[in-house]
Amino acid sequence: KSDHRRQGQVDGMHEVTVERKTLLREIVGTETGLVNSAHHQAIGSMAAELAVSAYAPDGSAEAAEWKDKSANPFLICVQWHPERLAQLQPSNPFTQNIRQAFLHAVLIGKQRTQQNISSQPNKEDGTRA
């Protein structure tokens, strides 16, 4: 059985298995890894637009993402705490790689927003902003 609960001030730790052909697998670059855990609830049913991308050994869903990534913004949902895991294991791909992917997605989104703003006509005189 996986240790999902926090014991006092210490997170539980357990392995996760990442599904093939998922964004999470692309980001972490590995099939399995150790993550921290501090939850007492699990996902009961998944929205139709999402797919489970990682499981704990007891079968609990540990991560989810969009089924159709091309039509949606960056999304990785995880049950572990990458921000706390980074303090214990800074080079763990389940913290560091997720952080880097998120920051990259933010940068790309910001660039797209700036491009969209600059390509819209100025309301007053019809020129570009």
C-alpha positions in Angstrom: 0.0 0.0 0.0 1.2 3.5 -0.9 2.0 6.0 1.9 -0.1 9.0 0.9 -0.5 10.7 4.2 1.8 13.1 6.0 3.3 11.8 9.3 3.6 14.8 11.6 5.7 17.3 9.7 7.1 14.7 7.2 5.5 13.9 3.9 4.9 10.3 3.0 7.0 9.0 0.0 6.0 6.5 -2.7 6.7 5.6 -6.2 4.6 6.6 -9.2 4.4 5.0 -12.6 4.0 7.4 -15.5 1.9 6.4 -18.6 3.6 6.3 -22.0 2.8 9.0 -24.6 1.8 11.6 -22.0 3.0 15.1 -21.4 4.2 14.1 -17.9 6.3 11.3 -19.3 7.8 13.7 -21.9 8.6 16.2 -19.1 10.0 13.8 -16.4 11.8 11.6 -19.0 11.3 8.4 -17.0 8.7 5.7 -16.4 8.9 5.6 -12.6 10.0 7.9 -9.8 9.7 8.7 -6.1 7.4 11.5 -5.0 6.3 13.0 -1.7 2.7 12.7 -0.6 0.5 14.4 1.9 -3.1 13.7 0.9 -5.9 11.7 2.4 -8.2 11.8 -0.6 -7.9 10.4 -4.1 -9.4 11.1 -7.5 -12.7 9.1 -7.7 -13.6 9.9 -11.3 -11.9 11.8 -14.0 -13.4 14.5 -16.2 -14.0 13.3 -19.8 -11.4 15.9 -21.1 -8.7 14.6 -18.8 -6.6 11.4 -18.7 -4.7 9.9 -15.8 -0.9 10.2 -16.6 0.6 8.6 -13.4 -0.5 6.0 -10.8 0.7 5.1 -7.3 1.4 1.4 -6.7 -2.1 1.0 -5.0 -3.7 2.2 -8.3 -4.6 5.7 -7.1 -4.4 8.3 -9.8 -1.4 10.6 -9.0 -1.4 12.9 -12.1 -3.7 14.0 -14.8 -3.5 16.1 -18.0 -5.6 17.1 -21.0 -6.4 14.4 -23.5 -6.2 16.9 -26.3 -3.1 19.0 -25.5 -3.1 20.8 -28.8 -6.4 22.6 -28.1 -5.7 23.5 -24.5 -3.1 25.4 -22.5 -0.4 23.7 -20.4 -1.9 21.6 -17.6 -0.3 19.0 -15.3 -2.3 18.1 -12.2 -0.3 16.2 -9.5 -1.2 14.8 -6.1 2.3 15.3 -4.8 4.0 18.5 -3.7 6.8 19.4 -6.2 7.5 22.6 -4.2 8.3 20.6 -1.0 10.0 17.8 -2.9 12.4 20.3 -4.3 13.7 21.0 -0.8 14.5 17.3 -0.2 15.5 16.3 -3.7 16.3 19.3 -5.9 17.3 17.3 -8.9 14.3 14.9 -8.8 12.7 15.2 -12.3 9.3 15.0 -10.6 10.0 18.5 -9.2 12.7 20.2 -11.3 11.5 19.1 -14.7 7.8 20.0 -13.9 8.9 23.5 -12.7 11.0 24.1 -15.9 8.1 22.9 -18.1 5.7 25.2 -16.3 8.0 28.2 -16.6 8.6 27.5 -20.3 4.8 27.3 -20.9 4.3 30.6 -19.1 7.0 32.3 -21.2 5.5 30.9 -24.5 2.0 32.0 -23.4 3.3 35.5 -22.6 5.0 35.8 -26.0 1.8 34.7 -27.7 -0.3 37.3 -25.8 2.2 40.0 -26.7 2.0 39.0 -30.4 -1.8 39.0 -30.3 -1.9 42.4 -28.7 0.6 43.9 -31.2 -1.4 42.5 -34.2 -4.7 44.0 -33.2 -5.8 47.3 -34.8 -5.7 50.4 -32.7 -9.3 51.3 -32.0 -8.8 55.1 -32.7 -7.0 55.2 -36.0 -6.9 51.6 -37.3 -3.1 51.2 -37.0 -1.5 48.3 -35.3 -0.7 48.7 -31.5 
